[in-house]
Amino acid sequence: NAGVTQTPKFQVLKTGQSMTLQCAQDMNHEYMSWYRQDPGMGLRLIHYSVGAGITDQGEVPNGYNVSRSTTEDFPLRLLSAAPSQTSVYFCASKGRGSSGNTIYFGEGSWLTVV
Amino acid sequence: RKEVEQDPGPFNVPEGATVAFNCTYSNSASQSFFWYRQDCRKEPKLLMSVYSSGNEDGRFTAQLNRASQYISLLIRDSKLSDSATYLCVVTLYNFNKFYFGSGTKLNVKP
């Protein structure tokens, strides 16, 4: 009963380092996305994907890359970490179209960039 | 301008009270509306969808006013376990981009 699994849960990075947040879902959902959540800002969409091989930008894509080589996995890469990327990151997935309007979130990844 | 705006609260209410939250959205093309609940340091989870005619789920009632572009959530007979942050969510027709409000924090006191 895994749902959406993201790793790591906690990470501290130095400015300029790169890293990848992993996300996997076992619900055969076509849609996957990454959000960041900052105090007072709510969740903001970074990137999303509507299927394997297809990705698109959300509201705050700068500094992040994604790829979708399989239906199950949607990793988020920070190319050169900056303190402004300190945040909580949530991976999410949902089924197709209006019948899949429930978003399922992973448990979150707490990232600190120093 | 934010797509979705909410009063951050906190709303501090005693057990048994009735409390209501409002949320406004800026894009008149928004098609679907939801309330999510988020506990401290946890992921958001769907509380309920919001339908045009209004809908109820136990102690929770959601309303949509398209003309004024706001949605509301009413909680009756508040329980301690209702303490959480409530997120208003809207999406456009293709369900590819969900816009979240920053959340309204509810504290239910004994």
Contacts between the chains, C-beta under 8 A, distances in Angstrom:
chain1	res1	chain2	res2	distance
A	31	B	95	7.7
A	31	B	96	7.0
A	33	B	98	7.9
A	35	B	100	7.6
A	40	B	8	7.0
A	40	B	102	5.7
A	41	B	102	6.0
A	42	B	2	7.9
A	42	B	4	7.3
A	42	B	87	7.0
A	42	B	100	4.4
A	42	B	101	5.4
A	42	B	102	3.8
A	42	B	103	6.3
A	43	B	44	7.2
A	43	B	87	7.4
A	43	B	100	4.1
A	44	B	100	7.6
A	45	B	97	6.0
A	45	B	98	7.1
A	45	B	99	7.9
A	48	B	96	6.2
A	48	B	97	7.2
A	50	B	96	6.3
A	56	B	96	7.6
A	58	B	97	6.7
A	90	B	43	6.0
A	90	B	44	7.5
A	94	B	95	7.5
A	97	B	95	6.2
A	98	B	32	7.1
A	98	B	95	6.3
A	100	B	95	7.2
A	101	B	32	5.9
A	101	B	34	7.2
A	101	B	49	6.6
A	101	B	91	7.4
A	101	B	95	6.2
A	102	B	46	5.0
A	103	B	36	7.9
A	103	B	44	7.8
A	103	B	46	7.1
A	103	B	98	6.2
A	105	B	43	3.8
A	105	B	44	5.6
A	105	B	45	7.3
A	106	B	43	6.4
A	107	B	42	7.3
A	107	B	43	5.5
A	108	B	41	7.7
A	108	B	42	7.6
A	108	B	43	5.6
